[in-house]
Amino acid sequence: MSTKAARNSHGQDSSYFLGWQEYEKNPYHPTTNPRGIIQMGLAENQLSFDLIESWLESNPDVLGLKHDGASVFRELALFQDYHGLPSFKNALAEFMAELRGNKVQFEPSNIVLTAGATSANEILMFCLANPGDAFLVPTPYYPGFDRDLKWRTGAEIIPIHCSSRNNFEITKGALEEACIRAQKKKLRVKGVLVTNPSNPLGTTLTRHELEILMNFISAKRIHLISDEIYSGTSFGTPEFISIAEVIKGRKDDVVDLVHIVYSLSKDLGLPGFRIGAIYSSNEAVIAAATKMSSFGLISSQTQYLLATLLSDKHFTASYMKENKRRIKVRHDQLVEGLAGIGIRCLESNAGLFCWVDMRHLLKDKTFNGEMELWKKIVYDVGLNVSPGSSCHCTEPGWFRVCFANISTETLDLAMKRLASFVESSGPGEASPTKSRGPKALMNWVRRSSLADRRTER
Ligand SMILES: Cc1ncc(COP(=O)(O)O)c(C=O)c1O
């Protein structure tokens, strides 16, 4: 085996992936395996499949590879241009603008199509960093980045340590401190990568944070990658602000340092279709990324299908509205369910998960204590959630809990299981807020996190 193939930096032994393996061995099913593990460690959006399915039913030509009744099979079978189908790139550019309330426009020729955001992020690393160069990434971050950014490229991640004290906001101090750590390791910092809305926090970056990031990359002359894969999941206030809005109208060359990653895996719930994109106005990056994309193209029949679906403006508008509504309902169900058993979440306005504070349930306030609790939750309670340590969180006791890949009934059952676990835990492990009723708790959660945000920005 080559050194790369054998190298452990793929990150597959992280508890994030181990939890999935445990779930696979004993998956919950309401009738065939009612005591099995419930999968709450997978950020999948299964809430709006019916909307896409009914669109497909009313547009049978698309799956039959026909256009106006005539077959397009041969055309698609032969198509292998790595620039992608123009109709798909146009439709995707318009959809990306629509997701941002048409406050910004996207130029189709600045899009590179990739096999999902996984490939988009890796291609950007190949384009911007040499082996041994570093990107700064705020914690907690999506565990897949260890694989996507580092494994094959040889690039390094230096975490920007964010803290619960200010609701994990990105500050100038935290950015500078990460830079100093990179320098001590003799690593050249080539850029910052943020996820907005954040996985795993479920929060969106404020304009203030985005400006801090822009000033930082501009002063250091380094790149900024904004992974906006969850842009269509933002369901509440404050509204999602894309980095595209922040650089709109800027005439300086900092614009060439900013790159957006997008994918239809979350907003449309289509991770199996492998539809991703890089958006950049940097010509050199677009040219190199386009060449690299030939290792992971999107098949032409998928592009054809999505070009037709995304061009149906009536459908996209109603889908986005309804999908957000459903995400919010499910989010609220989880937050209220947890509040009822004395567990609070970071206040969030996007994503397919909540960032859940279980610090009071730790016997031992360390990462060992977190793993101990995680094992109990997986094996005794029967819920696969992701421990904060797998997201490189620096404080033990936080967990990412997903809510959009299971039914309402399964989510209710998960809350019941967790409630009996919390009740049976020793008195020393009880939450300080446990005696409050669910409504009072919700208000308390809201008040305290809003107050934190205001005072600590
Ligand atoms: C922040 C983030 N980026 C990228 C990805 C990978 O997405 P894709 O399925 O499009 O490769 C994920 C998937 O969970 C993610 O959460």
The ligand as a MOL file (V3000), in Angstrom:
LIG
                    3D

  0  0  0     0  0            999 V3000
M  V30 BEGIN CTAB
M  V30 COUNTS 16 16 0 0 0
M  V30 BEGIN ATOM
M  V30 1 C -20.1740 21.4950 6.1230 0
M  V30 2 C -20.2290 20.3650 5.1590 0
M  V30 3 N -19.4770 20.4350 4.0470 0
M  V30 4 C -19.4790 19.4360 3.1600 0
M  V30 5 C -20.2450 18.2970 3.3470 0
M  V30 6 C -20.2270 17.2010 2.3090 0
M  V30 7 O -21.3520 17.2920 1.4790 0
M  V30 8 P -21.5620 16.5390 0.1120 0
M  V30 9 O -22.5360 15.4310 0.3600 0
M  V30 10 O -22.1370 17.5390 -0.8430 0
M  V30 11 O -20.2470 16.0210 -0.3530 0
M  V30 12 C -21.0490 18.1860 4.4870 0
M  V30 13 C -21.8560 16.9830 4.7240 0
M  V30 14 O -22.3420 16.7230 5.8010 0
M  V30 15 C -21.0340 19.2540 5.4210 0
M  V30 16 O -21.7800 19.2180 6.5300 0
M  V30 END ATOM
M  V30 BEGIN BOND
M  V30 1 1 1 2
M  V30 2 1 2 3
M  V30 3 2 2 15
M  V30 4 2 3 4
M  V30 5 1 4 5
M  V30 6 1 5 6
M  V30 7 2 5 12
M  V30 8 1 6 7
M  V30 9 1 7 8
M  V30 10 2 8 9
M  V30 11 1 8 10
M  V30 12 1 8 11
M  V30 13 1 12 13
M  V30 14 1 12 15
M  V30 15 2 13 14
M  V30 16 1 15 16
M  V30 END BOND
M  V30 END CTAB
M  END
